[in-house]
Each structure stands twice: as C-alpha cells, then as structure tokens.
Amino acid sequence: MHCTVTAMMAALVSTCSEFHIAPMQCYTNQPLRKMSGFLSPSSMKWTEMEKVDDLLPNIENSLEKRLGGEEDDTNLILQLGSNDPNKLDSCVRSAAEHFPSLKEINLNCGCPAIDTGGSSTYGARLMKDPSLTARLVEAMASATDIDISVKTRIAVFDSVDSPPILSEQDYDYLANYISAIHNAGARHVILHARPAVLSLSPVKNRIIPTLDYDFVREIASDFDGKVKITMNGGITSLSELISLQGDKPNMISSHMA
C-alpha cells in the first residue's frame, strides 16, 4: 500500500487535481511528509491524528516536537482528536499562532477504534452526536482564521452481523450531519466511502464495510459546492484515481489515498 501511494504521489506531480495523502497512525511523521513533499510538492500532507489530551498541558512544545521545521508548509493539515470544545479551542489557538501557514486544522470523526487513534468518546463515535460535533467545530472555527475541516465516514454502526446496506434514512442522517458541521464553521469534509463499525478492528473496518462511492457523489452533488467534499477510501492504484477524477458530472473537489 505504501508503494502504491508513493507511485500515485509521483505521478500526480504533473496533474492539477488536488490530492490528499491519507494520514496513517504511527507512520505519518515528519520524515514521511518530507519525502512526500519531494515526490509531489502540490499534494496535501496530513499529520496523524494528534489526540489533544496528549498535547496538553504545554501545547506549544508538543506541537513543536511534532511539526517543528514545517512552519512554512502551506500544504500541511493538522488533524486533532477530542470531544472537549475548550481543549480544542486552546489547541487550535496555539497551533494557529505558531504554525500560521497550516492549510487546515481537521477534526477527526472517522477513526473507528482506539488503536487507530479513535476512542469510545471521539473519533467515529462523534458521528452519533451531531450536536456535540457541531460545538467542537464551532470552538475550532472561532479560534482561528485557518480553514476547519472534518474527516468522517458515510455512516456509523455499533455492530453488524453482515456488511451494512445503507438506506435513505442513513443518507438523510449524513446530510444533516454535514449540514450541522458546515453551519458550525467547517468548510471541508473528507468522506471515507465506508461506514464505520465501532465493534470491528481497524483492519476489518477497511474490508468488511462496503465501499459506496455513490453515497459520496450524491452528497457532493446535493451540497453543490457549498461544502468542499473530498472522496476517501479504497483507492489503491493510479488508474482508479484517474477514473474517479474523470467522473462526469463531478462535484467531488479532491481525493485522498
């Protein structure tokens, strides 16, 4: 998978489509981002999800350890994980002050399990509480002029006996969820085209839930450019990426792999 992403980054140097390099817990560090920048200077580089509680109490020093030397990188996105508006406010203010060139600051609402950075109270679990998610986004947006984004899934389930089949009700829930976070200040939503199943392991969450790109396409179409939508999930080759980029009509603004 790492070689595939590297090949895609190198090939994308000559394209104009925005491409996001998916963050990988325990792998996405400064050396990897530096290499990514050499291979594809225009690609969006992400931090792994930084749990806000791990950055406290000295947020400035904690961010410096993780991002020092990347102060001028305008294609860097800082991803945070928390369910506390006050802590997020403090963290975002510090990040914006010391790393003002950040492309975005992102709230993770898509990690399904603790060992990939999620939690029983945040990550993908936040999808079950649109009101709290909106308050978190609002706290972040009020703390900075840097764009705020949310990385999430197309649905969330506590457990399933078989691969979930999404319904119109699931679509309406996702549309309302995105409306809530957009109204709170999120300008960009990264949608993993699989549901999150909270009882499954991270590996199974990348296999068992069925990819549904049409769900993402329909959301992008319905929001009609009011929210920037990035498609994420299951893109494993350059040919797949090019095929998805060539969708007509296409309201998807960018892709992540």
Accessible surface in RSA format (square Angstrom, percent):
REM  Atomic radii and reference values for relative SASA: ProtOr
REM  Chains: A
REM  Algorithm: Lee & Richards
REM  Probe-radius: 1.40
REM  Slices: 20
REM RES _ NUM      All-atoms   Total-Side   Main-Chain    Non-polar    All polar
REM                ABS   REL    ABS   REL    ABS   REL    ABS   REL    ABS   REL
RES MET A   1   128.55  66.6  83.61  55.3  44.94 107.0  78.50  66.7  50.05  66.3
RES HIS A   2    91.64  50.1  86.51  60.1   5.13  13.1  49.45  51.0  42.18  49.1
RES CYS A   3   107.31  81.2  98.76 110.2   8.55  20.1  36.16  91.6  71.15  76.7
RES THR A   4    42.57  30.3  36.91  37.4   5.66  13.5  13.80  18.5  28.78  43.5
RES VAL A   5    12.42   8.2  12.42  11.2   0.00   0.0  12.42  10.8   0.00   0.0
RES THR A   6    42.84  30.5  42.84  43.4   0.00   0.0  32.89  44.2   9.95  15.0
RES ALA A   7    59.79  55.0  48.57  75.0  11.22  25.5  56.24  79.2   3.55   9.4
RES MET A   8     0.61   0.3   0.61   0.4   0.00   0.0   0.61   0.5   0.00   0.0
RES MET A   9     3.81   2.0   3.81   2.5   0.00   0.0   3.81   3.2   0.00   0.0
RES ALA A  10    48.13  44.3  35.43  54.7  12.71  28.9  36.18  51.0  11.95  31.7
RES ALA A  11    37.81  34.8  18.34  28.3  19.47  44.3  30.13  42.4   7.67  20.3
RES LEU A  12     4.47   2.5   3.46   2.5   1.01   2.5   3.46   2.4   1.01   2.7
RES VAL A  13    77.17  50.8  59.07  53.5  18.10  43.6  59.40  51.6  17.77  48.2
RES SER A  14   106.65  90.1  66.30  88.5  40.36  93.0  53.70 114.4  52.95  74.2
RES THR A  15    57.91  41.2  39.51  40.1  18.40  43.9  46.33  62.2  11.58  17.5
RES CYS A  16   135.22 102.3  97.70 109.0  37.52  88.2  48.78 123.6  86.44  93.2
RES SER A  17    50.54  42.7  34.76  46.4  15.78  36.4  16.10  34.3  34.44  48.2
RES GLU A  18    42.00  24.1  31.41  23.8  10.59  25.2  21.72  42.0  20.27  16.6
RES PHE A  19     2.77   1.4   1.74   1.1   1.03   2.7   1.74   1.1   1.03   2.9
RES HIS A  20     1.07   0.6   1.07   0.7   0.00   0.0   1.07   1.1   0.00   0.0
RES ILE A  21    12.94   7.4  11.89   8.9   1.05   2.5  11.89   8.6   1.05   2.8
RES ALA A  22    24.63  22.6  22.58  34.8   2.06   4.7  22.58  31.8   2.06   5.5
RES PRO A  23    25.25  18.4   6.30   5.7  18.95  68.9   6.45   5.3  18.80 116.9
RES MET A  24    49.26  25.5  44.62  29.5   4.65  11.1  37.73  32.1  11.54  15.3
RES GLN A  25    50.28  28.1  32.65  23.9  17.62  42.0  16.37  34.8  33.91  25.7
RES CYS A  26   108.58  82.1  75.66  84.4  32.92  77.4  31.89  80.8  76.69  82.7
RES TYR A  27   128.11  59.8 121.82  69.3   6.30  16.4  76.24  57.3  51.87  63.9
RES THR A  28    10.14   7.2   7.68   7.8   2.46   5.9   7.15   9.6   2.99   4.5
RES ASN A  29    71.63  49.4  67.99  65.7   3.64   8.8  29.12  70.1  42.51  41.1
RES GLN A  30    54.80  30.6  51.09  37.3   3.71   8.8  19.86  42.3  34.93  26.5
RES PRO A  31    94.84  69.1  82.79  75.5  12.05  43.8  88.83  73.3   6.01  37.3
RES LEU A  32    42.41  23.6  37.98  27.2   4.43  11.1  41.74  29.3   0.68   1.8
RES ARG A  33     9.46   4.0   8.62   4.4   0.84   2.0   4.33   5.9   5.13   3.1
RES LYS A  34   139.73  68.2 127.61  78.3  12.12  28.9  80.22  72.2  59.51  63.4
RES MET A  35    81.13  42.0  78.45  51.9   2.68   6.4  42.68  36.3  38.45  50.9
RES SER A  36     2.09   1.8   2.08   2.8   0.01   0.0   0.25   0.5   1.84   2.6
RES GLY A  37    18.26  22.5   0.00   N/A  18.26  22.5  13.53  37.1   4.73  10.6
RES PHE A  38   154.04  77.1 128.57  79.6  25.47  66.3 131.57  79.8  22.47  64.3
RES LEU A  39    51.46  28.7  45.80  32.8   5.66  14.2  48.60  34.1   2.87   7.7
RES SER A  40     0.07   0.1   0.07   0.1   0.00   0.0   0.00   0.0   0.07   0.1
RES PRO A  41    81.89  59.7  71.26  65.0  10.63  38.6  73.51  60.7   8.37  52.0
RES SER A  42    63.61  53.8  52.92  70.6  10.69  24.6  50.03 106.5  13.58  19.0
RES SER A  43     1.79   1.5   0.89   1.2   0.90   2.1   0.90   1.9   0.89   1.2
RES MET A  44    11.45   5.9  11.45   7.6   0.00   0.0  11.37   9.7   0.08   0.1
RES LYS A  45    13.14   6.4  12.81   7.9   0.34   0.8   6.78   6.1   6.36   6.8
RES TRP A  46     1.70   0.7   0.01   0.0   1.69   4.0   0.01   0.0   1.69   2.7
RES THR A  47     1.32   0.9   1.32   1.3   0.00   0.0   1.32   1.8   0.00   0.0
RES GLU A  48    39.60  22.7  39.11  29.6   0.49   1.2   4.32   8.4  35.29  28.8
RES MET A  49     4.45   2.3   0.75   0.5   3.70   8.8   0.75   0.6   3.70   4.9
RES GLU A  50    17.48  10.0  17.09  12.9   0.40   0.9   0.82   1.6  16.66  13.6
RES LYS A  51    61.96  30.2  60.42  37.1   1.55   3.7  19.97  18.0  42.00  44.7
RES VAL A  52     0.15   0.1   0.10   0.1   0.05   0.1   0.10   0.1   0.05   0.1
RES ASP A  53    87.09  61.0  69.88  69.6  17.20  40.7  28.18  66.3  58.91  58.8
RES ASP A  54    83.03  58.2  61.49  61.2  21.54  50.9  17.11  40.3  65.92  65.7
RES LEU A  55     0.00   0.0   0.00   0.0   0.00   0.0   0.00   0.0   0.00   0.0
RES LEU A  56    55.38  30.8  39.42  28.2  15.97  40.1  39.59  27.8  15.80  42.5
RES PRO A  57   133.74  97.5 109.63  99.9  24.10  87.6 111.77  92.3  21.97 136.5
RES ASN A  58    74.97  51.7  68.71  66.4   6.25  15.1  28.33  68.2  46.64  45.1
RES ILE A  59    16.08   9.1  13.15   9.8   2.92   7.0  13.15   9.5   2.92   7.9
RES GLU A  60    87.86  50.4  84.90  64.2   2.97   7.1  17.58  34.0  70.29  57.4
RES ASN A  61    79.44  54.8  78.08  75.5   1.37   3.3  13.89  33.4  65.55  63.4
RES SER A  62    16.27  13.8  15.25  20.4   1.02   2.4   0.95   2.0  15.33  21.5
RES LEU A  63     0.60   0.3   0.60   0.4   0.00   0.0   0.60   0.4   0.00   0.0
RES GLU A  64    89.64  51.5  85.26  64.5   4.38  10.4  41.53  80.3  48.11  39.3
RES LYS A  65   168.91  82.4 136.87  84.0  32.04  76.3  87.73  79.0  81.18  86.5
RES ARG A  66    73.03  30.7  64.80  33.0   8.23  19.6  26.63  36.4  46.40  28.1
RES LEU A  67     0.64   0.4   0.64   0.5   0.00   0.0   0.64   0.5   0.00   0.0
RES GLY A  68    18.74  23.1   0.00   N/A  18.74  23.1   7.47  20.5  11.27  25.2
RES GLY A  69    72.37  89.2   0.00   N/A  72.37  89.2  34.95  95.9  37.42  83.8
RES GLU A  70    26.17  15.0  20.02  15.1   6.14  14.6  19.63  38.0   6.54   5.3
RES GLU A  71    58.71  33.7  55.80  42.2   2.91   6.9  32.75  63.4  25.96  21.2
RES ASP A  72   127.16  89.1 110.16 109.6  17.00  40.2  35.97  84.7  91.19  90.9
RES ASP A  73    35.78  25.1  25.66  25.5  10.12  23.9  18.22  42.9  17.56  17.5
RES THR A  74    85.95  61.1  81.03  82.1   4.92  11.7  54.21  72.8  31.74  48.0
RES ASN A  75    28.08  19.4  27.96  27.0   0.12   0.3   0.39   0.9  27.69  26.8
RES LEU A  76     0.36   0.2   0.36   0.3   0.00   0.0   0.36   0.3   0.00   0.0
RES ILE A  77     0.08   0.0   0.08   0.1   0.00   0.0   0.08   0.1   0.00   0.0
RES LEU A  78     0.28   0.2   0.28   0.2   0.00   0.0   0.28   0.2   0.00   0.0
RES GLN A  79     2.86   1.6   2.86   2.1   0.00   0.0   0.00   0.0   2.86   2.2
RES LEU A  80     0.00   0.0   0.00   0.0   0.00   0.0   0.00   0.0   0.00   0.0
RES GLY A  81     1.32   1.6   0.00   N/A   1.32   1.6   0.00   0.0   1.32   3.0
RES SER A  82     7.37   6.2   4.36   5.8   3.00   6.9   4.06   8.6   3.30   4.6
RES ASN A  83    54.27  37.4  45.06  43.5   9.22  22.2   0.34   0.8  53.93  52.1
RES ASP A  84    42.17  29.5  40.62  40.4   1.55   3.7   9.28  21.8  32.89  32.8
RES PRO A  85    40.05  29.2  39.64  36.1   0.40   1.5  39.88  32.9   0.16   1.0
RES ASN A  86   119.78  82.6 115.30 111.4   4.48  10.8  27.63  66.5  92.15  89.1
RES LYS A  87    74.87  36.5  72.31  44.4   2.55   6.1  38.33  34.5  36.54  38.9
RES LEU A  88     0.00   0.0   0.00   0.0   0.00   0.0   0.00   0.0   0.00   0.0
RES ASP A  89    33.80  23.7  33.80  33.6   0.00   0.0   9.77  23.0  24.03  24.0
RES SER A  90    55.49  46.9  47.98  64.0   7.52  17.3  21.13  45.0  34.36  48.1
RES CYS A  91     0.00   0.0   0.00   0.0   0.00   0.0   0.00   0.0   0.00   0.0
RES VAL A  92     0.00   0.0   0.00   0.0   0.00   0.0   0.00   0.0   0.00   0.0
RES ARG A  93   120.69  50.7 114.82  58.5   5.87  14.0  44.92  61.4  75.77  45.9
RES SER A  94    17.69  14.9  13.96  18.6   3.73   8.6  14.80  31.5   2.89   4.1
RES ALA A  95     0.00   0.0   0.00   0.0   0.00   0.0   0.00   0.0   0.00   0.0
RES ALA A  96    19.27  17.7  13.01  20.1   6.26  14.2  13.23  18.6   6.04  16.0
RES GLU A  97   129.37  74.3 101.11  76.5  28.26  67.3  42.38  82.0  86.99  71.0
RES HIS A  98    59.88  32.7  46.91  32.6  12.97  33.2  28.05  28.9  31.84  37.0
RES PHE A  99     3.82   1.9   3.82   2.4   0.00   0.0   3.82   2.3   0.00   0.0
RES PRO A 100    90.50  66.0  71.04  64.8  19.47  70.8  71.95  59.4  18.55 115.3
RES SER A 101    35.61  30.1  23.46  31.3  12.14  28.0   9.40  20.0  26.21  36.7
RES LEU A 102    11.73   6.5   1.87   1.3   9.86  24.8   1.92   1.3   9.81  26.4
RES LYS A 103    80.13  39.1  68.04  41.7  12.09  28.8  23.68  21.3  56.45  60.1
RES GLU A 104     5.71   3.3   5.71   4.3   0.00   0.0   0.72   1.4   4.99   4.1
RES ILE A 105     0.00   0.0   0.00   0.0   0.00   0.0   0.00   0.0   0.00   0.0
RES ASN A 106     0.00   0.0   0.00   0.0   0.00   0.0   0.00   0.0   0.00   0.0
RES LEU A 107     0.00   0.0   0.00   0.0   0.00   0.0   0.00   0.0   0.00   0.0
RES ASN A 108     2.40   1.7   2.40   2.3   0.00   0.0   0.00   0.0   2.40   2.3
RES CYS A 109     0.00   0.0   0.00   0.0   0.00   0.0   0.00   0.0   0.00   0.0
RES GLY A 110     7.84   9.7   0.00   N/A   7.84   9.7   6.50  17.8   1.34   3.0
RES CYS A 111    22.59  17.1  18.64  20.8   3.95   9.3   2.30   5.8  20.29  21.9
RES PRO A 112    14.68  10.7   7.42   6.8   7.26  26.4   8.17   6.7   6.51  40.4
RES ALA A 113    18.41  16.9  12.20  18.8   6.21  14.1  18.41  25.9   0.00   0.0
RES ILE A 114   122.21  69.5 115.26  85.9   6.95  16.8 115.26  83.0   6.95  18.9
RES ASP A 115   108.84  76.2  77.24  76.9  31.60  74.7  48.90 115.1  59.94  59.8
RES THR A 116    27.91  19.8  26.16  26.5   1.75   4.2  26.18  35.2   1.72   2.6
RES GLY A 117     1.60   2.0   0.00   N/A   1.60   2.0   0.52   1.4   1.08   2.4
RES GLY A 118     2.52   3.1   0.00   N/A   2.52   3.1   0.00   0.0   2.52   5.6
RES SER A 119    27.71  23.4  17.05  22.8  10.67  24.6   6.67  14.2  21.05  29.5
RES SER A 120    73.02  61.7  59.05  78.8  13.98  32.2  39.56  84.2  33.46  46.9
RES THR A 121    70.62  50.2  63.58  64.5   7.04  16.8  55.64  74.7  14.98  22.6
RES TYR A 122    29.34  13.7  29.28  16.7   0.07   0.2  17.00  12.8  12.34  15.2
RES GLY A 123     0.00   0.0   0.00   N/A   0.00   0.0   0.00   0.0   0.00   0.0
RES ALA A 124     0.00   0.0   0.00   0.0   0.00   0.0   0.00   0.0   0.00   0.0
RES ARG A 125    79.69  33.5  77.52  39.5   2.17   5.2  23.36  31.9  56.34  34.1
RES LEU A 126     2.50   1.4   1.60   1.1   0.89   2.2   2.50   1.8   0.00   0.0
RES MET A 127     0.41   0.2   0.41   0.3   0.00   0.0   0.41   0.3   0.00   0.0
RES LYS A 128    89.14  43.5  63.00  38.7  26.13  62.2  38.15  34.3  50.99  54.3
RES ASP A 129    59.22  41.5  57.37  57.1   1.85   4.4  17.36  40.9  41.86  41.7
RES PRO A 130    41.22  30.0  41.22  37.6   0.00   0.0  41.22  34.0   0.00   0.0
RES SER A 131    68.11  57.6  57.76  77.1  10.36  23.9  44.12  94.0  23.99  33.6
RES LEU A 132    28.07  15.6  28.07  20.1   0.00   0.0  28.07  19.7   0.00   0.0
RES THR A 133     0.00   0.0   0.00   0.0   0.00   0.0   0.00   0.0   0.00   0.0
RES ALA A 134    19.80  18.2  19.41  29.9   0.40   0.9  19.64  27.7   0.17   0.4
RES ARG A 135   121.33  50.9 118.01  60.2   3.32   7.9  55.53  75.9  65.80  39.9
RES LEU A 136     0.00   0.0   0.00   0.0   0.00   0.0   0.00   0.0   0.00   0.0
RES VAL A 137     0.00   0.0   0.00   0.0   0.00   0.0   0.00   0.0   0.00   0.0
RES GLU A 138   102.22  58.7 101.89  77.1   0.33   0.8  25.45  49.2  76.78  62.7
RES ALA A 139    15.13  13.9   8.98  13.9   6.15  14.0  14.89  21.0   0.24   0.6
RES MET A 140     0.00   0.0   0.00   0.0   0.00   0.0   0.00   0.0   0.00   0.0
RES ALA A 141    30.68  28.2  17.87  27.6  12.81  29.2  19.07  26.9  11.61  30.8
RES SER A 142    78.02  65.9  44.26  59.1  33.76  77.8  46.88  99.8  31.14  43.6
RES ALA A 143    11.09  10.2   0.00   0.0  11.09  25.2   1.42   2.0   9.67  25.6
RES THR A 144    21.53  15.3   1.77   1.8  19.76  47.1  10.38  13.9  11.15  16.9
RES ASP A 145   145.14 101.7 118.71 118.2  26.43  62.5  41.89  98.6 103.25 103.0
RES ILE A 146    25.32  14.4  14.59  10.9  10.73  25.9  21.63  15.6   3.68  10.0
RES ASP A 147    48.32  33.8  44.05  43.8   4.27  10.1   5.12  12.0  43.20  43.1
RES ILE A 148     2.81   1.6   1.74   1.3   1.07   2.6   1.74   1.3   1.07   2.9
RES SER A 149     0.04   0.0   0.04   0.0   0.00   0.0   0.04   0.1   0.00   0.0
RES VAL A 150     0.00   0.0   0.00   0.0   0.00   0.0   0.00   0.0   0.00   0.0
RES LYS A 151    29.91  14.6  29.91  18.4   0.00   0.0   0.88   0.8  29.04  30.9
RES THR A 152     0.93   0.7   0.00   0.0   0.93   2.2   0.05   0.1   0.88   1.3
RES ARG A 153    13.40   5.6  13.40   6.8   0.00   0.0   0.00   0.0  13.40   8.1
RES ILE A 154     0.45   0.3   0.00   0.0   0.45   1.1   0.00   0.0   0.45   1.2
RES ALA A 155     8.24   7.6   4.88   7.5   3.35   7.6   8.24  11.6   0.00   0.0
RES VAL A 156    21.99  14.5   6.34   5.7  15.65  37.7   6.34   5.5  15.65  42.5
RES PHE A 157    48.21  24.1  45.20  28.0   3.01   7.8  48.21  29.2   0.00   0.0
RES ASP A 158    72.00  50.4  64.69  64.4   7.31  17.3  31.21  73.5  40.79  40.7
RES SER A 159    73.87  62.4  56.49  75.4  17.38  40.0  22.52  48.0  51.35  71.9
RES VAL A 160    43.82  28.8  15.95  14.4  27.87  67.2  23.76  20.6  20.06  54.4
RES ASP A 161   161.49 113.1 118.41 117.9  43.08 101.9  40.90  96.3 120.59 120.3
RES SER A 162    72.61  61.4  64.48  86.1   8.13  18.7  37.96  80.8  34.65  48.5
RES PRO A 163    68.12  49.6  61.01  55.6   7.11  25.9  61.01  50.4   7.11  44.2
RES PRO A 164    16.99  12.4   3.27   3.0  13.71  49.9  11.39   9.4   5.60  34.8
RES ILE A 165   164.81  93.8 138.67 103.3  26.14  63.0 142.17 102.4  22.64  61.4
RES LEU A 166    30.56  17.0   5.64   4.0  24.91  62.6   5.66   4.0  24.90  67.0
RES SER A 167    54.02  45.6  43.93  58.6  10.08  23.2  47.79 101.8   6.23   8.7
RES GLU A 168   140.67  80.8 126.34  95.6  14.33  34.1  49.86  96.4  90.81  74.1
RES GLN A 169   144.67  80.9 137.92 100.8   6.75  16.1  44.21  94.1 100.47  76.2
RES ASP A 170    33.39  23.4  30.22  30.1   3.17   7.5   1.85   4.4  31.54  31.5
RES TYR A 171    23.34  10.9  23.34  13.3   0.00   0.0  23.34  17.5   0.00   0.0
RES ASP A 172    69.44  48.6  68.01  67.7   1.43   3.4  21.16  49.8  48.28  48.1
RES TYR A 173    88.91  41.5  84.67  48.2   4.25  11.0  83.40  62.7   5.51   6.8
RES LEU A 174     0.53   0.3   0.53   0.4   0.00   0.0   0.53   0.4   0.00   0.0
RES ALA A 175    21.62  19.9  21.43  33.1   0.19   0.4  21.62  30.4   0.00   0.0
RES ASN A 176   100.96  69.6  95.52  92.3   5.44  13.1  25.41  61.2  75.55  73.0
RES TYR A 177     0.34   0.2   0.00   0.0   0.34   0.9   0.00   0.0   0.34   0.4
RES ILE A 178     0.00   0.0   0.00   0.0   0.00   0.0   0.00   0.0   0.00   0.0
RES SER A 179    40.25  34.0  39.26  52.4   0.99   2.3  21.21  45.2  19.04  26.7
RES ALA A 180    29.98  27.6  20.28  31.3   9.70  22.1  27.75  39.1   2.23   5.9
RES ILE A 181     0.00   0.0   0.00   0.0   0.00   0.0   0.00   0.0   0.00   0.0
RES HIS A 182    59.89  32.7  53.24  37.0   6.65  17.0  33.01  34.0  26.89  31.3
RES ASN A 183   125.20  86.3  87.59  84.6  37.60  90.5  30.32  73.0  94.88  91.7
RES ALA A 184    19.28  17.7   4.23   6.5  15.06  34.3  12.78  18.0   6.51  17.2
RES GLY A 185    26.80  33.0   0.00   N/A  26.80  33.0  21.60  59.3   5.20  11.6
RES ALA A 186     0.58   0.5   0.00   0.0   0.58   1.3   0.00   0.0   0.58   1.5
RES ARG A 187   147.43  61.9 141.42  72.1   6.01  14.3  38.96  53.2 108.47  65.7
RES HIS A 188     2.29   1.3   2.29   1.6   0.00   0.0   2.29   2.4   0.00   0.0
RES VAL A 189     0.00   0.0   0.00   0.0   0.00   0.0   0.00   0.0   0.00   0.0
RES ILE A 190     0.00   0.0   0.00   0.0   0.00   0.0   0.00   0.0   0.00   0.0
RES LEU A 191     0.00   0.0   0.00   0.0   0.00   0.0   0.00   0.0   0.00   0.0
RES HIS A 192    21.06  11.5  21.06  14.6   0.00   0.0  15.75  16.2   5.31   6.2
RES ALA A 193     0.00   0.0   0.00   0.0   0.00   0.0   0.00   0.0   0.00   0.0
RES ARG A 194    29.00  12.2  29.00  14.8   0.00   0.0   0.00   0.0  29.00  17.6
RES PRO A 195     1.14   0.8   1.14   1.0   0.00   0.0   1.14   0.9   0.00   0.0
RES ALA A 196     0.00   0.0   0.00   0.0   0.00   0.0   0.00   0.0   0.00   0.0
RES VAL A 197     0.02   0.0   0.02   0.0   0.00   0.0   0.02   0.0   0.00   0.0
RES LEU A 198    26.74  14.9   8.37   6.0  18.37  46.2   8.72   6.1  18.02  48.5
RES SER A 199    73.71  62.3  34.07  45.5  39.63  91.3  40.16  85.5  33.55  47.0
RES LEU A 200    32.33  18.0  27.47  19.7   4.86  12.2  29.62  20.8   2.71   7.3
RES SER A 201    50.02  42.3  38.54  51.4  11.48  26.5  41.94  89.3   8.09  11.3
RES PRO A 202    17.67  12.9  16.19  14.8   1.48   5.4  17.00  14.0   0.67   4.2
RES VAL A 203    84.85  55.8  84.77  76.7   0.08   0.2  84.77  73.7   0.08   0.2
RES LYS A 204   105.35  51.4 105.35  64.6   0.00   0.0  49.61  44.7  55.74  59.4
RES ASN A 205     0.30   0.2   0.30   0.3   0.00   0.0   0.30   0.7   0.00   0.0
RES ARG A 206   127.02  53.3 119.55  60.9   7.47  17.8  48.21  65.9  78.81  47.8
RES ILE A 207   119.10  67.8 101.76  75.8  17.34  41.8 103.15  74.3  15.95  43.3
RES ILE A 208    60.66  34.5  51.19  38.1   9.46  22.8  56.02  40.3   4.64  12.6
RES PRO A 209     0.57   0.4   0.00   0.0   0.57   2.1   0.00   0.0   0.57   3.5
RES THR A 210    82.51  58.7  74.55  75.6   7.95  19.0  63.43  85.2  19.08  28.8
RES LEU A 211    54.10  30.1  35.54  25.4  18.56  46.7  35.54  25.0  18.56  49.9
RES ASP A 212    43.25  30.3  39.02  38.8   4.23  10.0  11.62  27.4  31.63  31.5
RES TYR A 213    44.25  20.7  39.99  22.8   4.25  11.1  37.42  28.1   6.83   8.4
RES ASP A 214    94.28  66.0  90.78  90.4   3.50   8.3  29.49  69.4  64.79  64.6
RES PHE A 215    19.63   9.8  18.47  11.4   1.17   3.0  19.22  11.7   0.41   1.2
RES VAL A 216     0.00   0.0   0.00   0.0   0.00   0.0   0.00   0.0   0.00   0.0
RES ARG A 217    75.39  31.7  71.07  36.2   4.32  10.3  39.64  54.2  35.75  21.7
RES GLU A 218    88.96  51.1  84.50  63.9   4.46  10.6  24.84  48.0  64.12  52.3
RES ILE A 219     0.00   0.0   0.00   0.0   0.00   0.0   0.00   0.0   0.00   0.0
RES ALA A 220     1.74   1.6   0.08   0.1   1.65   3.8   0.38   0.5   1.36   3.6
RES SER A 221    62.88  53.1  53.36  71.2   9.52  21.9  17.94  38.2  44.94  63.0
RES ASP A 222    86.91  60.9  57.49  57.2  29.42  69.6  22.97  54.1  63.94  63.8
RES PHE A 223    21.98  11.0  20.87  12.9   1.12   2.9  21.98  13.3   0.00   0.0
RES ASP A 224    93.62  65.6  79.17  78.8  14.44  34.2  12.57  29.6  81.05  80.8
RES GLY A 225    57.29  70.7   0.00   N/A  57.29  70.7  27.76  76.2  29.53  66.1
RES LYS A 226   149.42  72.9 125.39  76.9  24.02  57.2  79.23  71.3  70.18  74.8
RES VAL A 227     4.13   2.7   0.00   0.0   4.13  10.0   0.31   0.3   3.83  10.4
RES LYS A 228    59.90  29.2  51.37  31.5   8.53  20.3  45.21  40.7  14.69  15.7
RES ILE A 229     1.60   0.9   0.85   0.6   0.75   1.8   0.85   0.6   0.75   2.0
RES THR A 230     0.00   0.0   0.00   0.0   0.00   0.0   0.00   0.0   0.00   0.0
RES MET A 231     0.47   0.2   0.47   0.3   0.00   0.0   0.47   0.4   0.00   0.0
RES ASN A 232     9.66   6.7   9.66   9.3   0.00   0.0   0.00   0.0   9.66   9.3
RES GLY A 233     5.44   6.7   0.00   N/A   5.44   6.7   4.71  12.9   0.73   1.6
RES GLY A 234    30.06  37.1   0.00   N/A  30.06  37.1  10.27  28.2  19.79  44.3
RES ILE A 235     3.37   1.9   0.03   0.0   3.34   8.1   0.36   0.3   3.01   8.2
RES THR A 236    68.20  48.5  62.14  63.0   6.07  14.5  46.71  62.7  21.49  32.5
RES SER A 237    35.07  29.6  33.95  45.3   1.12   2.6  32.77  69.8   2.30   3.2
RES LEU A 238    58.03  32.3  53.50  38.3   4.53  11.4  53.50  37.6   4.53  12.2
RES SER A 239    80.74  68.2  68.21  91.0  12.52  28.9  53.25 113.4  27.49  38.5
RES GLU A 240    72.29  41.5  67.95  51.4   4.34  10.3  34.68  67.1  37.61  30.7
RES LEU A 241     0.07   0.0   0.07   0.0   0.00   0.0   0.07   0.0   0.00   0.0
RES ILE A 242    99.27  56.5  96.45  71.9   2.82   6.8  96.45  69.5   2.82   7.6
RES SER A 243    75.91  64.1  60.18  80.3  15.73  36.2  34.17  72.8  41.74  58.5
RES LEU A 244    15.11   8.4  14.50  10.4   0.61   1.5  14.67  10.3   0.45   1.2
RES GLN A 245    39.81  22.3  22.57  16.5  17.24  41.0  14.03  29.9  25.78  19.5
RES GLY A 246    42.47  52.4   0.00   N/A  42.47  52.4  28.16  77.3  14.31  32.0
RES ASP A 247    31.23  21.9  25.15  25.0   6.08  14.4  12.27  28.9  18.96  18.9
RES LYS A 248   181.22  88.4 145.27  89.1  35.96  85.6  92.60  83.3  88.62  94.4
RES PRO A 249   130.88  95.4 109.18  99.5  21.69  78.9 116.12  95.9  14.76  91.7
RES ASN A 250    46.77  32.3  16.12  15.6  30.65  73.8  10.87  26.2  35.90  34.7
RES MET A 251    78.93  40.9  59.67  39.5  19.27  45.9  34.41  29.3  44.52  59.0
RES ILE A 252    16.26   9.3   1.88   1.4  14.39  34.7   1.88   1.4  14.39  39.0
RES SER A 253    55.05  46.5  25.07  33.5  29.98  69.1  34.80  74.1  20.25  28.4
RES SER A 254     2.03   1.7   0.00   0.0   2.03   4.7   1.97   4.2   0.05   0.1
RES HIS A 255     5.84   3.2   5.84   4.1   0.00   0.0   3.56   3.7   2.27   2.6
RES MET A 256     0.06   0.0   0.00   0.0   0.06   0.1   0.00   0.0   0.06   0.1
RES ALA A 257     6.91   6.4   0.00   0.0   6.91  15.7   6.45   9.1   0.46   1.2
END  Absolute sums over single chains surface
CHAIN  1 A    11366.7       9255.1       2111.6       5998.1       5368.6
END  Absolute sums over all chains
TOTAL         11366.7       9255.1       2111.6       5998.1       5368.6
